[in-house]
Amino acid sequence: MKIAVAGGTGLVGKFAVTAAENRGHEVVSISRKNGIDLTSGEGLVEALGGVDVVIDVTNKTTLSAKAARKFFSTVTNNILSAEAQTGVKHHVALSIVGIDEIDGGYYAGKLEQERTIQKGTIPYTIARSSQFHEFVTQQLQSMPGPIALLPKCLMRPVAAREVGQHLVDLAEGKPLKRTTDLVGPRNEVLADLARRQISFDGLRKLVLEFPLPGVFWKRHGFRRFAWKGRNN
Ligand SMILES: NC(=O)c1ccc[n+]([C@@H]2O[C@H](COP(=O)([O-])OP(=O)(O)OC[C@H]3O[C@@H](n4cnc5c(N)ncnc54)[C@H](OP(=O)(O)O)[C@@H]3O)[C@@H](O)[C@H]2O)c1
């Protein structure tokens, strides 16, 4: 099978590329580093020649709903259009667990991405996962300096490697529209994880928490997991 990974140089993208190669698939990794800017789509039709399945794990780091919607709708439309021209049979996209009803900030872009895929003509599988273990480091690295300000929330982290393998499992199968969410085995408090990571890395950084506003709190706050307790 020939699989294209859009965002193949990113955190989860690298794992998807490796998993697909290890299983003997021919893999095309698409990103700006590899010469294709998906916001313009230039060169994409050529890159998708002979491709059976596209796994989309592109990303834009932003808290602006407007910027997130623009990025994910533009990139998704460009990929879907190139897929239609080249006969790609299956579009697999990675989204995030629990984002329904949170049509704001970064999540607005992910919901827009899901809607764009659902409205399109290419058979698809939307896979949602919880935050990666590596998300904690991504957050800390985005806040250089002595203080890290993190939202007060619970998460069920999953390894990005496992998510990459899961996406290749899905690419090998039939389009499912939506598939079962992939989440880690236990609840963790984001700030606790960050403190443990800082200690493990031997760094000095103070972690402060701020409460999530409104609907974000309802979906990701402590109450959502309260019935299960913190670590079961
Ligand atoms: N992080 C998490 O905890 C988590 C959890 C659940 C789901 N997800 C989803 O997983 C996806 C991947 O996340 P990640 O953390 O692995 O992302 P990442 O490390 O930021 O990687 C993003 C990838 O997208 C590519 N990219 C960005 N802009 C591009 C453009 N204009 N044209 C072509 N390629 C572009 C980047 O390559 P270049 O910079 O070379 O272009 C890179 O390969 C996201 O959609 C995210 O919503 C993430």
The ligand as an SDF file (V2000), in Angstrom:
LIG
                    3D

 48 52  0  0  0  0  0  0  0  0999 V2000
   -0.2670   17.0420   20.6790 N   0  0  0  0  0  0  0  0  0  0  0  0
   -1.2610   16.3290   21.1910 C   0  0  0  0  0  0  0  0  0  0  0  0
   -1.2940   16.0030   22.3870 O   0  0  0  0  0  0  0  0  0  0  0  0
   -2.3990   15.8860   20.2810 C   0  0  0  0  0  0  0  0  0  0  0  0
   -3.4310   15.0830   20.7910 C   0  0  0  0  0  0  0  0  0  0  0  0
   -4.4660   14.6440   19.9460 C   0  0  0  0  0  0  0  0  0  0  0  0
   -4.4490   15.0250   18.5920 C   0  0  0  0  0  0  0  0  0  0  0  0
   -3.4520   15.8260   18.1390 N   0  0  0  0  0  0  0  0  0  0  0  0
   -3.4610   16.2170   16.7250 C   0  0  0  0  0  0  0  0  0  0  0  0
   -2.3520   15.6080   16.1040 O   0  0  0  0  0  0  0  0  0  0  0  0
   -1.9570   16.3970   14.9850 C   0  0  0  0  0  0  0  0  0  0  0  0
   -0.4350   16.4650   14.9670 C   0  0  0  0  0  0  0  0  0  0  0  0
    0.0240   17.0490   16.1640 O   0  0  0  0  0  0  0  0  0  0  0  0
    1.6050   17.1100   16.4640 P   0  0  0  0  0  0  0  0  0  0  0  0
    1.7430   17.5970   17.8410 O   0  0  0  0  0  0  0  0  0  0  0  0
    2.2500   15.8330   16.0220 O   0  0  0  0  0  0  0  0  0  0  0  0
    2.0270   18.2720   15.4290 O   0  0  0  0  0  0  0  0  0  0  0  0
    3.4650   18.9050   15.1990 P   0  0  0  0  0  0  0  0  0  0  0  0
    4.5250   18.1670   15.9120 O   0  0  0  0  0  0  0  0  0  0  0  0
    3.3120   20.3700   15.3980 O   0  0  0  0  0  0  0  0  0  0  0  0
    3.6720   18.6160   13.6270 O   0  0  0  0  0  0  0  0  0  0  0  0
    2.9130   19.2770   12.6640 C   0  0  0  0  0  0  0  0  0  0  0  0
    3.2610   18.7840   11.2810 C   0  0  0  0  0  0  0  0  0  0  0  0
    2.5020   19.5420   10.3280 O   0  0  0  0  0  0  0  0  0  0  0  0
    3.3940   20.0520    9.3250 C   0  0  0  0  0  0  0  0  0  0  0  0
    2.8760   21.3190    8.8340 N   0  0  0  0  0  0  0  0  0  0  0  0
    2.5060   22.4190    9.5560 C   0  0  0  0  0  0  0  0  0  0  0  0
    2.1200   23.4040    8.7310 N   0  0  0  0  0  0  0  0  0  0  0  0
    2.2340   22.9110    7.4670 C   0  0  0  0  0  0  0  0  0  0  0  0
    1.9900   23.4530    6.1790 C   0  0  0  0  0  0  0  0  0  0  0  0
    1.5560   24.7090    6.0120 N   0  0  0  0  0  0  0  0  0  0  0  0
    2.2150   22.6650    5.1010 N   0  0  0  0  0  0  0  0  0  0  0  0
    2.6760   21.4080    5.2310 C   0  0  0  0  0  0  0  0  0  0  0  0
    2.9150   20.8320    6.4310 N   0  0  0  0  0  0  0  0  0  0  0  0
    2.6950   21.5800    7.5300 C   0  0  0  0  0  0  0  0  0  0  0  0
    4.7270   20.2260   10.0600 C   0  0  0  0  0  0  0  0  0  0  0  0
    5.8300   20.2060    9.2000 O   0  0  0  0  0  0  0  0  0  0  0  0
    6.5480   21.5410    8.6390 P   0  0  0  0  0  0  0  0  0  0  0  0
    6.6930   22.4780    9.8210 O   0  0  0  0  0  0  0  0  0  0  0  0
    7.8290   21.0510    8.0530 O   0  0  0  0  0  0  0  0  0  0  0  0
    5.6380   22.0770    7.6010 O   0  0  0  0  0  0  0  0  0  0  0  0
    4.7310   18.9480   10.9180 C   0  0  0  0  0  0  0  0  0  0  0  0
    5.1610   17.8630   10.1270 O   0  0  0  0  0  0  0  0  0  0  0  0
   -2.6610   17.7580   15.1530 C   0  0  0  0  0  0  0  0  0  0  0  0
   -3.6650   17.8730   14.1710 O   0  0  0  0  0  0  0  0  0  0  0  0
   -3.2610   17.7180   16.5320 C   0  0  0  0  0  0  0  0  0  0  0  0
   -4.4990   18.3810   16.6300 O   0  0  0  0  0  0  0  0  0  0  0  0
   -2.4280   16.2440   18.9360 C   0  0  0  0  0  0  0  0  0  0  0  0
  1  2  1  0
  2  3  2  0
  2  4  1  0
  4  5  1  0
  4 48  2  0
  5  6  2  0
  6  7  1  0
  7  8  2  0
  8  9  1  0
  8 48  1  0
  9 10  1  0
  9 46  1  0
 10 11  1  0
 11 12  1  0
 11 44  1  0
 12 13  1  0
 13 14  1  0
 14 15  2  0
 14 16  1  0
 14 17  1  0
 17 18  1  0
 18 19  2  0
 18 20  1  0
 18 21  1  0
 21 22  1  0
 22 23  1  0
 23 24  1  0
 23 42  1  0
 24 25  1  0
 25 26  1  0
 25 36  1  0
 26 27  1  0
 26 35  1  0
 27 28  2  0
 28 29  1  0
 29 30  1  0
 29 35  2  0
 30 31  1  0
 30 32  2  0
 32 33  1  0
 33 34  2  0
 34 35  1  0
 36 37  1  0
 36 42  1  0
 37 38  1  0
 38 39  2  0
 38 40  1  0
 38 41  1  0
 42 43  1  0
 44 45  1  0
 44 46  1  0
 46 47  1  0
M  CHG  2   8   1  16  -1
M  END
$$$$
